[in-house]
Amino acid sequence: INDDGSIFHLHLRPDQLTDNIILVGDPARVELVASFFDTRDFDVQSREFRTIGGTYKGKPIMCLSHGIGPDNIDIVINELD
């Protein structure tokens, strides 16, 4: 946990987490996916982990990049849990 209460690698605070999450490998793809969101509430990046959160059809959603390889996916899934 970071000083601001965010998760260590992803730098996301608990109030930013949503039940609907789209995972992509490349951080550049996060922007493409988020372009379909109705609103954008935050954009957080820490190394290869980029997250854009907002709403789609009235529901909270976020798109998060995990980078390359199973080790990074493991970090993302464990921190989101």
Rosetta blueprint (number, residue, H / E / L):
1 I L
2 N L
3 D L
4 D L
5 G L
6 S L
7 I L
8 F L
9 H L
10 L L
11 H L
12 L L
13 R L
14 P H
15 D H
16 Q H
17 L L
18 T L
19 D L
20 N L
21 I E
22 I E
23 L E
24 V E
25 G L
26 D L
27 P H
28 A H
29 R H
30 V H
31 E H
32 L H
33 V H
34 A H
35 S L
36 F L
37 F L
38 D L
39 T E
40 R E
41 D E
42 F E
43 D E
44 V E
45 Q E
46 S E
47 R L
48 E L
49 F E
50 R E
51 T E
52 I E
53 G E
54 G E
55 T E
56 Y E
57 K L
58 G L
59 K E
60 P E
61 I E
62 M E
63 C E
64 L E
65 S E
66 H L
67 G L
68 I L
69 G L
70 P H
71 D H
72 N H
73 I H
74 D H
75 I H
76 V H
77 I H
78 N H
79 E H
80 L H
81 D L
